[in-house]
Amino acid sequence: MGVKLYVGNLPHQMTEEQLQTLFSEAGHVASAKIITDRQTGQPRGFGFVEMETKLEAQKAISMLNGKNVDGRTLTVNEARPQQKGGFGGGRGGGRGGYR
């Protein structure tokens, strides 16, 4: 399994193919996904790229983090593991407080 990278501050007109091409300069890209809004289908300005190896992922971070693309400065770092459970957990129930 590859290394998943978070890519923030993407230009809204960027396509997944362009994102993959951009990252392929650092190595083999297993997948590239731009996140879209569920209601409108419009890009949300961030996405994820999966690089084949840790070395390629580090190379992509060093090459592309802070790079200006179409007037926007990219943020690239290793993605955090996805949260399980859906609604963030937090404190249980809606009870409590002063009565």
PyMOL CGO cylinders between C-alpha atoms (Angstrom):
from pymol import cmd
from pymol.cgo import CYLINDER

trace = [
    CYLINDER, 0.00, 0.00, 0.00, 1.24, 3.47, -0.88, 0.3, 1, 1, 1, 1, 1, 1,
    CYLINDER, 1.24, 3.47, -0.88, 1.50, 6.66, 1.13, 0.3, 1, 1, 1, 1, 1, 1,
    CYLINDER, 1.50, 6.66, 1.13, -1.47, 9.02, 1.03, 0.3, 1, 1, 1, 1, 1, 1,
    CYLINDER, -1.47, 9.02, 1.03, -0.80, 12.76, 0.85, 0.3, 1, 1, 1, 1, 1, 1,
    CYLINDER, -0.80, 12.76, 0.85, -3.17, 15.62, 1.62, 0.3, 1, 1, 1, 1, 1, 1,
    CYLINDER, -3.17, 15.62, 1.62, -3.06, 18.42, -0.95, 0.3, 1, 1, 1, 1, 1, 1,
    CYLINDER, -3.06, 18.42, -0.95, -4.67, 21.70, 0.09, 0.3, 1, 1, 1, 1, 1, 1,
    CYLINDER, -4.67, 21.70, 0.09, -5.39, 25.07, -1.54, 0.3, 1, 1, 1, 1, 1, 1,
    CYLINDER, -5.39, 25.07, -1.54, -5.89, 23.57, -5.00, 0.3, 1, 1, 1, 1, 1, 1,
    CYLINDER, -5.89, 23.57, -5.00, -7.05, 25.84, -7.82, 0.3, 1, 1, 1, 1, 1, 1,
    CYLINDER, -7.05, 25.84, -7.82, -10.77, 25.16, -8.35, 0.3, 1, 1, 1, 1, 1, 1,
    CYLINDER, -10.77, 25.16, -8.35, -10.30, 24.57, -12.09, 0.3, 1, 1, 1, 1, 1, 1,
    CYLINDER, -10.30, 24.57, -12.09, -7.69, 21.82, -11.56, 0.3, 1, 1, 1, 1, 1, 1,
    CYLINDER, -7.69, 21.82, -11.56, -8.69, 18.32, -12.71, 0.3, 1, 1, 1, 1, 1, 1,
    CYLINDER, -8.69, 18.32, -12.71, -7.68, 14.99, -11.20, 0.3, 1, 1, 1, 1, 1, 1,
    CYLINDER, -7.68, 14.99, -11.20, -5.62, 14.30, -14.32, 0.3, 1, 1, 1, 1, 1, 1,
    CYLINDER, -5.62, 14.30, -14.32, -3.70, 17.57, -13.86, 0.3, 1, 1, 1, 1, 1, 1,
    CYLINDER, -3.70, 17.57, -13.86, -3.16, 16.73, -10.17, 0.3, 1, 1, 1, 1, 1, 1,
    CYLINDER, -3.16, 16.73, -10.17, -1.79, 13.31, -11.10, 0.3, 1, 1, 1, 1, 1, 1,
    CYLINDER, -1.79, 13.31, -11.10, 0.51, 14.83, -13.73, 0.3, 1, 1, 1, 1, 1, 1,
    CYLINDER, 0.51, 14.83, -13.73, 1.81, 17.40, -11.25, 0.3, 1, 1, 1, 1, 1, 1,
    CYLINDER, 1.81, 17.40, -11.25, 2.70, 14.72, -8.68, 0.3, 1, 1, 1, 1, 1, 1,
    CYLINDER, 2.70, 14.72, -8.68, 4.12, 12.29, -11.24, 0.3, 1, 1, 1, 1, 1, 1,
    CYLINDER, 4.12, 12.29, -11.24, 7.21, 14.53, -11.37, 0.3, 1, 1, 1, 1, 1, 1,
    CYLINDER, 7.21, 14.53, -11.37, 8.07, 13.10, -7.94, 0.3, 1, 1, 1, 1, 1, 1,
    CYLINDER, 8.07, 13.10, -7.94, 7.38, 9.44, -8.76, 0.3, 1, 1, 1, 1, 1, 1,
    CYLINDER, 7.38, 9.44, -8.76, 4.65, 6.93, -9.50, 0.3, 1, 1, 1, 1, 1, 1,
    CYLINDER, 4.65, 6.93, -9.50, 1.16, 8.13, -8.53, 0.3, 1, 1, 1, 1, 1, 1,
    CYLINDER, 1.16, 8.13, -8.53, -1.18, 5.29, -7.50, 0.3, 1, 1, 1, 1, 1, 1,
    CYLINDER, -1.18, 5.29, -7.50, -4.23, 7.57, -7.34, 0.3, 1, 1, 1, 1, 1, 1,
    CYLINDER, -4.23, 7.57, -7.34, -5.27, 11.23, -7.34, 0.3, 1, 1, 1, 1, 1, 1,
    CYLINDER, -5.27, 11.23, -7.34, -8.64, 12.43, -6.06, 0.3, 1, 1, 1, 1, 1, 1,
    CYLINDER, -8.64, 12.43, -6.06, -10.07, 15.95, -5.78, 0.3, 1, 1, 1, 1, 1, 1,
    CYLINDER, -10.07, 15.95, -5.78, -12.81, 16.23, -3.16, 0.3, 1, 1, 1, 1, 1, 1,
    CYLINDER, -12.81, 16.23, -3.16, -16.08, 17.78, -4.31, 0.3, 1, 1, 1, 1, 1, 1,
    CYLINDER, -16.08, 17.78, -4.31, -19.11, 19.16, -2.49, 0.3, 1, 1, 1, 1, 1, 1,
    CYLINDER, -19.11, 19.16, -2.49, -21.93, 16.58, -2.33, 0.3, 1, 1, 1, 1, 1, 1,
    CYLINDER, -21.93, 16.58, -2.33, -24.70, 19.03, -3.17, 0.3, 1, 1, 1, 1, 1, 1,
    CYLINDER, -24.70, 19.03, -3.17, -23.09, 21.19, -5.85, 0.3, 1, 1, 1, 1, 1, 1,
    CYLINDER, -23.09, 21.19, -5.85, -20.44, 18.86, -7.26, 0.3, 1, 1, 1, 1, 1, 1,
    CYLINDER, -20.44, 18.86, -7.26, -17.97, 21.78, -7.16, 0.3, 1, 1, 1, 1, 1, 1,
    CYLINDER, -17.97, 21.78, -7.16, -14.37, 21.16, -6.02, 0.3, 1, 1, 1, 1, 1, 1,
    CYLINDER, -14.37, 21.16, -6.02, -13.73, 21.97, -2.36, 0.3, 1, 1, 1, 1, 1, 1,
    CYLINDER, -13.73, 21.97, -2.36, -10.12, 23.07, -2.93, 0.3, 1, 1, 1, 1, 1, 1,
    CYLINDER, -10.12, 23.07, -2.93, -8.34, 20.00, -1.58, 0.3, 1, 1, 1, 1, 1, 1,
    CYLINDER, -8.34, 20.00, -1.58, -7.63, 16.43, -2.49, 0.3, 1, 1, 1, 1, 1, 1,
    CYLINDER, -7.63, 16.43, -2.49, -5.53, 13.35, -1.87, 0.3, 1, 1, 1, 1, 1, 1,
    CYLINDER, -5.53, 13.35, -1.87, -2.70, 11.77, -3.84, 0.3, 1, 1, 1, 1, 1, 1,
    CYLINDER, -2.70, 11.77, -3.84, -1.36, 8.31, -3.13, 0.3, 1, 1, 1, 1, 1, 1,
    CYLINDER, -1.36, 8.31, -3.13, 2.30, 7.78, -3.96, 0.3, 1, 1, 1, 1, 1, 1,
    CYLINDER, 2.30, 7.78, -3.96, 3.74, 4.26, -4.38, 0.3, 1, 1, 1, 1, 1, 1,
    CYLINDER, 3.74, 4.26, -4.38, 6.57, 4.56, -1.82, 0.3, 1, 1, 1, 1, 1, 1,
    CYLINDER, 6.57, 4.56, -1.82, 7.50, 6.57, 1.26, 0.3, 1, 1, 1, 1, 1, 1,
    CYLINDER, 7.50, 6.57, 1.26, 10.54, 7.93, -0.61, 0.3, 1, 1, 1, 1, 1, 1,
    CYLINDER, 10.54, 7.93, -0.61, 8.36, 9.21, -3.49, 0.3, 1, 1, 1, 1, 1, 1,
    CYLINDER, 8.36, 9.21, -3.49, 5.92, 10.73, -1.00, 0.3, 1, 1, 1, 1, 1, 1,
    CYLINDER, 5.92, 10.73, -1.00, 8.73, 12.62, 0.77, 0.3, 1, 1, 1, 1, 1, 1,
    CYLINDER, 8.73, 12.62, 0.77, 10.05, 13.81, -2.59, 0.3, 1, 1, 1, 1, 1, 1,
    CYLINDER, 10.05, 13.81, -2.59, 6.57, 15.06, -3.56, 0.3, 1, 1, 1, 1, 1, 1,
    CYLINDER, 6.57, 15.06, -3.56, 6.22, 16.93, -0.26, 0.3, 1, 1, 1, 1, 1, 1,
    CYLINDER, 6.22, 16.93, -0.26, 9.60, 18.62, -0.63, 0.3, 1, 1, 1, 1, 1, 1,
    CYLINDER, 9.60, 18.62, -0.63, 8.98, 19.50, -4.31, 0.3, 1, 1, 1, 1, 1, 1,
    CYLINDER, 8.98, 19.50, -4.31, 5.38, 20.69, -4.10, 0.3, 1, 1, 1, 1, 1, 1,
    CYLINDER, 5.38, 20.69, -4.10, 4.64, 22.00, -0.59, 0.3, 1, 1, 1, 1, 1, 1,
    CYLINDER, 4.64, 22.00, -0.59, 4.58, 25.79, -0.95, 0.3, 1, 1, 1, 1, 1, 1,
    CYLINDER, 4.58, 25.79, -0.95, 4.64, 25.66, -4.76, 0.3, 1, 1, 1, 1, 1, 1,
    CYLINDER, 4.64, 25.66, -4.76, 2.56, 28.30, -6.56, 0.3, 1, 1, 1, 1, 1, 1,
    CYLINDER, 2.56, 28.30, -6.56, 0.05, 26.76, -9.00, 0.3, 1, 1, 1, 1, 1, 1,
    CYLINDER, 0.05, 26.76, -9.00, -2.29, 29.14, -10.84, 0.3, 1, 1, 1, 1, 1, 1,
    CYLINDER, -2.29, 29.14, -10.84, -1.82, 31.81, -8.17, 0.3, 1, 1, 1, 1, 1, 1,
    CYLINDER, -1.82, 31.81, -8.17, -2.44, 29.45, -5.23, 0.3, 1, 1, 1, 1, 1, 1,
    CYLINDER, -2.44, 29.45, -5.23, 0.21, 28.17, -2.82, 0.3, 1, 1, 1, 1, 1, 1,
    CYLINDER, 0.21, 28.17, -2.82, -0.17, 24.41, -2.36, 0.3, 1, 1, 1, 1, 1, 1,
    CYLINDER, -0.17, 24.41, -2.36, -0.09, 22.71, 1.02, 0.3, 1, 1, 1, 1, 1, 1,
    CYLINDER, -0.09, 22.71, 1.02, 1.21, 19.15, 0.78, 0.3, 1, 1, 1, 1, 1, 1,
    CYLINDER, 1.21, 19.15, 0.78, 1.75, 16.82, 3.72, 0.3, 1, 1, 1, 1, 1, 1,
    CYLINDER, 1.75, 16.82, 3.72, 1.17, 13.23, 4.75, 0.3, 1, 1, 1, 1, 1, 1,
    CYLINDER, 1.17, 13.23, 4.75, -2.54, 12.60, 5.27, 0.3, 1, 1, 1, 1, 1, 1,
    CYLINDER, -2.54, 12.60, 5.27, -3.76, 11.76, 8.75, 0.3, 1, 1, 1, 1, 1, 1,
    CYLINDER, -3.76, 11.76, 8.75, -5.55, 8.41, 9.16, 0.3, 1, 1, 1, 1, 1, 1,
    CYLINDER, -5.55, 8.41, 9.16, -9.27, 8.62, 8.44, 0.3, 1, 1, 1, 1, 1, 1,
    CYLINDER, -9.27, 8.62, 8.44, -11.51, 8.86, 11.50, 0.3, 1, 1, 1, 1, 1, 1,
    CYLINDER, -11.51, 8.86, 11.50, -13.88, 5.96, 12.06, 0.3, 1, 1, 1, 1, 1, 1,
    CYLINDER, -13.88, 5.96, 12.06, -17.44, 6.36, 13.25, 0.3, 1, 1, 1, 1, 1, 1,
    CYLINDER, -17.44, 6.36, 13.25, -18.61, 9.25, 11.10, 0.3, 1, 1, 1, 1, 1, 1,
    CYLINDER, -18.61, 9.25, 11.10, -19.69, 11.94, 13.52, 0.3, 1, 1, 1, 1, 1, 1,
    CYLINDER, -19.69, 11.94, 13.52, -16.46, 12.58, 15.38, 0.3, 1, 1, 1, 1, 1, 1,
    CYLINDER, -16.46, 12.58, 15.38, -17.27, 10.90, 18.67, 0.3, 1, 1, 1, 1, 1, 1,
    CYLINDER, -17.27, 10.90, 18.67, -16.72, 13.61, 21.19, 0.3, 1, 1, 1, 1, 1, 1,
    CYLINDER, -16.72, 13.61, 21.19, -18.71, 13.63, 24.39, 0.3, 1, 1, 1, 1, 1, 1,
    CYLINDER, -18.71, 13.63, 24.39, -21.65, 11.31, 24.63, 0.3, 1, 1, 1, 1, 1, 1,
    CYLINDER, -21.65, 11.31, 24.63, -25.34, 12.26, 24.68, 0.3, 1, 1, 1, 1, 1, 1,
    CYLINDER, -25.34, 12.26, 24.68, -26.91, 15.66, 24.89, 0.3, 1, 1, 1, 1, 1, 1,
    CYLINDER, -26.91, 15.66, 24.89, -27.57, 15.45, 28.62, 0.3, 1, 1, 1, 1, 1, 1,
    CYLINDER, -27.57, 15.45, 28.62, -25.94, 17.13, 31.50, 0.3, 1, 1, 1, 1, 1, 1,
    CYLINDER, -25.94, 17.13, 31.50, -25.57, 20.73, 32.36, 0.3, 1, 1, 1, 1, 1, 1,
    CYLINDER, -25.57, 20.73, 32.36, -27.12, 22.49, 35.32, 0.3, 1, 1, 1, 1, 1, 1,
    CYLINDER, -27.12, 22.49, 35.32, -30.67, 21.68, 36.36, 0.3, 1, 1, 1, 1, 1, 1,
]
cmd.load_cgo(trace, "trace")
